[in-house]
Amino acid sequence: MPIQIYTAEQVAALMGCSVKTVEAMARDGDLPGIKPGGAWIFPSGALASQLDALAVEQSRARKAPKPPTATFQHPSESRVRTRRRRTLPVLVDLRPTT
């Protein structure tokens, strides 16, 4: 039984993304592909298995509780900053007295 192989263009059409995205995912190891010459090829069985695993991983990441983005600290619980009063300089009369 012959192995079905997809090109980067075919995988991009299946995934609904650009060819550059598919090639970048293959370079990063996110998609199982090989580059025997100048173009990437993807075995259908390995591609299907990896896409299944990526789908499950991303689904779990979406379900995971997200950390709070901001917290509120009641003013009575925090140290209140007070403004220091600036002291005014002493003015000296430099006019000659007669």
SEKOL-785305 format. One line per 4 residues: number of its first residue (from 1); their letters; for each residue x, y, z of N, C-alpha, C, O. Coordinates in steps of 0.05 Angstrom, whole numbers. Example, Ala and Ser with C-alpha at 12.3 -4.5 7.8 and 13.67 -1.06 7.14 Angstrom:
! SEKOL-785305
1	AS	264:-114:156:246:-90:156:264:-66:156:285:-66:169 | 257:-45:142:273:-21:143:258:1:157:268:23:161
This chain:
! SEKOL-785305
1	MPIQ	17:-24:0:0:0:0:18:25:0:35:28:18 | 14:42:-19:32:66:-21:26:86:1:3:89:10 | 46:100:9:43:121:30:35:147:16:46:155:-5 | 14:160:27:6:185:15:23:208:27:27:209:51
5	IYTA	32:225:10:50:247:18:37:273:9:27:275:-14 | 38:293:26:28:320:20:51:339:16:72:336:29 | 47:359:-1:66:381:-3:58:403:17:37:402:29 | 76:422:20:71:444:38:46:460:29:30:470:46
9	EQVA	42:462:3:19:477:-7:-7:462:0:-27:475:7 | -6:435:-2:-30:420:4:-36:421:34:-60:423:42 | -16:420:51:-20:421:80:-31:449:87:-48:451:104 | -20:470:74:-30:497:79:-59:500:72:-75:513:86
13	ALMG	-67:488:50:-95:488:42:-113:473:62:-135:482:69 | -103:450:72:-118:435:91:-121:450:118:-142:449:131 | -99:463:126:-99:477:152:-111:505:150:-117:517:171 | -114:516:126:-125:543:123:-105:564:131:-113:585:143
17	CSVK	-79:560:125:-59:579:132:-40:582:108:-45:571:87 | -19:598:111:-1:603:89:20:580:88:24:566:107 | 33:579:65:54:559:61:77:566:79:90:548:90 | 83:591:83:105:600:101:100:590:130:118:583:144
21	TVEA	74:591:139:68:581:165:73:551:168:84:542:188 | 65:536:148:70:507:148:100:501:148:109:484:163 | 115:516:132:144:511:131:157:519:158:175:505:167 | 148:540:170:159:548:196:152:527:217:169:521:234
25	MARD	127:517:217:120:496:236:137:471:232:143:457:251 | 143:464:207:159:441:201:188:445:211:200:427:222 | 199:470:206:226:476:216:228:475:246:248:466:257 | 206:484:260:206:484:289:200:457:301:202:453:325
29	GDLP	192:438:284:186:411:295:157:407:303:150:386:314 | 140:427:297:112:424:304:97:407:284:76:395:291 | 106:405:260:94:387:240:115:367:230:138:375:226 | 108:342:227:127:322:219:131:322:188:114:312:173
33	GIKP	152:334:180:158:335:151:188:332:147:204:333:165 | 194:326:122:222:324:114:227:341:90:208:348:75 | 252:348:86:259:365:63:282:351:48:305:358:51 | 274:332:31:295:317:17:310:333:-4:333:328:-11
37	GGAW	296:353:-15:308:370:-35:303:399:-27:311:408:-6 | 290:413:-45:285:441:-39:257:446:-28:250:469:-21 | 240:426:-25:213:430:-16:206:410:6:217:388:8 | 188:418:24:179:401:46:159:381:36:143:388:18
41	IFPS	159:357:47:138:338:43:130:326:70:145:326:89 | 104:318:71:93:309:96:78:283:93:59:282:77 | 87:262:107:72:236:106:45:239:119:42:251:140 | 24:229:106:-3:233:115:-8:222:143:-22:235:159
45	GALA	2:198:149:-3:186:176:9:202:198:-4:207:218 | 34:210:195:48:225:215:36:253:218:33:263:240 | 28:264:196:15:291:196:-11:290:211:-17:307:228 | -27:269:206:-53:267:220:-49:263:250:-63:275:266
49	SQLD	-30:246:257:-25:241:286:-16:267:300:-25:273:322 | 2:282:287:12:306:299:-9:328:301:-11:342:321 | -26:330:281:-48:349:281:-68:342:304:-78:360:317 | -73:317:307:-90:308:330:-78:317:356:-92:327:374
53	ALAV	-52:312:360:-39:318:385:-39:349:389:-43:358:412 | -34:364:368:-34:394:371:-62:404:378:-65:422:394 | -83:392:367:-110:400:372:-117:394:402:-129:411:415 | -109:371:412:-114:364:440:-99:383:458:-110:393:478
57	EQSR	-74:389:452:-57:406:468:-68:435:470:-70:447:491 | -76:445:447:-88:472:446:-115:473:460:-121:494:473 | -130:452:458:-156:451:472:-152:452:502:-166:466:516 | -133:436:512:-127:436:541:-117:463:550:-124:472:572
61	ARKA	-101:476:534:-90:503:541:-113:523:543:-112:541:560 | -133:520:526:-156:539:527:-173:534:552:-185:552:563 | -174:509:561:-191:502:585:-177:508:611:-190:511:632 | -150:511:611:-135:516:635:-143:543:647:-146:562:632
65	PKPP	-145:545:673:-151:570:685:-129:590:680:-105:583:683 | -136:614:674:-116:635:669:-110:650:694:-128:655:710 | -85:658:698:-79:673:722:-92:701:721:-97:711:699 | -98:712:744:-110:739:743:-91:759:731:-67:758:734
69	TATF	-103:778:716:-86:798:703:-80:821:722:-59:834:719 | -97:827:740:-92:849:759:-104:842:786:-124:826:787 | -93:852:807:-104:848:833:-111:875:846:-99:895:839 | -130:874:863:-138:899:877:-130:896:906:-135:876:919
73	QHPS	-117:916:916:-109:917:944:-123:941:957:-120:964:948 | -138:934:977:-154:955:991:-135:975:1004:-114:967:1015 | -141:1001:1002:-123:1021:1013:-116:1016:1043:-94:1023:1051 | -134:1005:1058:-128:1001:1086:-107:979:1090:-94:978:1111
77	ESRV	-104:962:1070:-84:941:1072:-57:949:1061:-37:935:1066 | -55:971:1048:-30:980:1037:-19:1004:1051:-33:1017:1066 | 6:1008:1048:18:1032:1060:10:1056:1044:15:1057:1020 | -1:1075:1057:-11:1099:1043:13:1118:1041:26:1125:1060
81	RTRR	17:1127:1017:38:1147:1012:28:1175:1019:6:1183:1011 | 44:1189:1034:36:1217:1041:56:1235:1027:79:1228:1022 | 46:1258:1020:62:1277:1006:77:1294:1026:66:1305:1045 | 103:1296:1022:119:1313:1040:115:1342:1031:114:1349:1008
85	RRTL	113:1359:1051:110:1388:1045:138:1398:1039:157:1393:1053 | 140:1413:1018:165:1426:1011:168:1451:1028:149:1466:1032 | 192:1455:1037:197:1480:1052:206:1501:1032:221:1496:1014 | 196:1525:1037:203:1547:1019:230:1558:1027:237:1559:1051
89	PVLV	244:1568:1007:270:1580:1014:266:1606:1029:246:1620:1026 | 286:1613:1045:285:1638:1061:294:1660:1042:315:1658:1029 | 278:1680:1040:285:1703:1023:302:1723:1039:296:1730:1061 | 323:1731:1026:341:1751:1039:340:1777:1023:341:1776:998
93	DLRP	338:1798:1037:337:1824:1024:365:1833:1018:381:1838:1036 | 372:1835:992:399:1842:985:402:1871:977:423:1880:968 | 381:1887:981:383:1916:975:399:1930:997:397:1924:1020 | 415:1949:988:431:1964:1008:413:1981:1026:393:1993:1016
97	TT	419:1982:1050:403:1998:1068:416:2026:1070:440:2028:1072 | 401:2046:1070:411:2074:1072:400:2088:1096:406:2112:1100
